[in-house]
Amino acid sequence: MPIYEAIASRFHSKPDLKVSVGKVNGDSERALASRFGVKAYPSFYLIDGYTVYKYEGSRSMESMVRFVESKYREQASIPFLSSPMGPIGMCQGVFLSGAYGAFHVVEWLQQEMGFSPFFAVMILFGTIFIGIFITIVVSAILLTPKEKRD
């Protein structure tokens, strides 16, 4: 962890490099960790626009700084279609975020509202079903062509 913090302070003190270093807790941000395919901690990725590079070298500060400053361009990026920033990765992130959100809603219904697991799930899916039904009806009303009267 100290190496990552030193790298962050080094790059954040040089605004001309336009490098931001972020830290993500993979245990609490499971959707993001899954989207990036994190299998072990710590993991280090460089994101350049929509192009993602996974660092797999030694964990020394010098090696990681060299990778960020120039070496990443010599390495093949993660293919765009399977990249965390590509269409599959984005869809995976949305799907997993929704799934974790639904899980937290069911937990809240059980713990805070006192519902049994069965009724908590039924309330969640009933609410989702009603929301989708209302969206379809409103869309149909708004998108149905109107008769032109002269």
N, C-alpha and C positions, 0 to 999 in steps of 0.2 A: 504493500500500500504506500509506503513512503516514496518509492520510485515513481509511482503514478502521480502522486501529489507534486513531486519535484518537476515532473514533465509538464503537468498542468501549469504550474507557476512559471516555468520557463517560457512556454508558448503564449500564455496569457499576458506576459510582460512585453511581448513583441507583436504589437498590433499589425505590423506590415506583413506578417506571415499569414494572417487570417486563419488561424487554427484555434479551434475551441476543443477543449478536452472535457468530456462528460463522464460521470460515474453513475452507473445504474445498479441497483440492488436486484439481482436476478431472482431472489426468493420472493420479493413482493411484486416485481414486474415480470411475472411469468410469461405473459403474452409477448413482450418485447424480447425476452431471452429466447423464447421458442422461435420467434420470427428470425432472429439472427443465428439460430442453431447453436447456441452456447451449450457446450457439453461439460466444460470445466471452468473453474474460476482461478485466477483472473483471466479474462479474455480481452483482446485488444483489437479493435476494428478501426479502419480509417475510412471515412465517408467523404467522397469528393463529388458533390452534386448528387447524382443518382447512382454513382459507381461506388461499390463497396470492396475494400481490400481487407483480408484477414491477416493479421500479423502472426507468424508462426516461428519467429526467431527466438534468440535468447532474451531473457527478461532483464538484461542490463539496461541502464538508462541510456548509455551511448548508442547501443543497437537500436533501441526504440526511437530515439531522437533522429538517428540517421534514416530510419525507415520513414518517419513522418516528413522529414525535410526533402528527401529525394528518392530513396530506394523503392518506395511503394510503386512507382511508375514502371519499374523493371519487373514487377511481379504481375501475374495474371489476376485480374479482378474476379470476383464471384460473378458467374454468368447472370446477365440482367434478368432473364425470366425467372431464375431461382433465387435471385438476390433479395435481401430484405427490403430493398427500395423498389423492386420490380413489382409487376402486377400480382404475382402469386404471393409474394411476401406481404404486400399491402392487404390483400384479401385475407390472408392468414391472420394478420394483426387485428383487423376489424372483427373477424369471426371469434378469435380467442378473447379479445377484449369484451365482446358481448357475452361470451360464455362465462367468463369470470365475473362480469357484472351481474348476470343472472344468478350465479352461485351466491354472490354476496347478498342479493335481494332475498333469496330463499333463507339464507342464514339469519338475516335481519328479521324476517317474518317469524321465524321460529324463536329466536332469542328475545327480541324486543316486544313482539306482539303476542307471543305465546301460542302460535299455531303449531299443529302437528306437522311433520315433514310432508305428509300427503297433501294436506290442505294448503300448505305454503306453496308447493309446486303447482297445485291446481289454481291458486290465486294468480300466480305469475303467468302461467300459460293462458288462463282466461283473460287476463288483462292484455296480453300480447295478441290473442285471437281477436278480441274486441277492437283493439287498435288497428290491426290489419284490416278488419272488416270495414271500419269507419273510413280508413284511408282509401279503400277500393271504391266504396260508395261515393265519397266526395270526389274522387278522381273521375269516376264515371259521369257524375252530374256535370262537373266542370268541363270535361272533354267531349261530351256528346254534342254533335253539331245541332245548332238551332235552326228551326225552319225560318226561311226568309219570307217575310210578308210585305207585299207591296201595297 
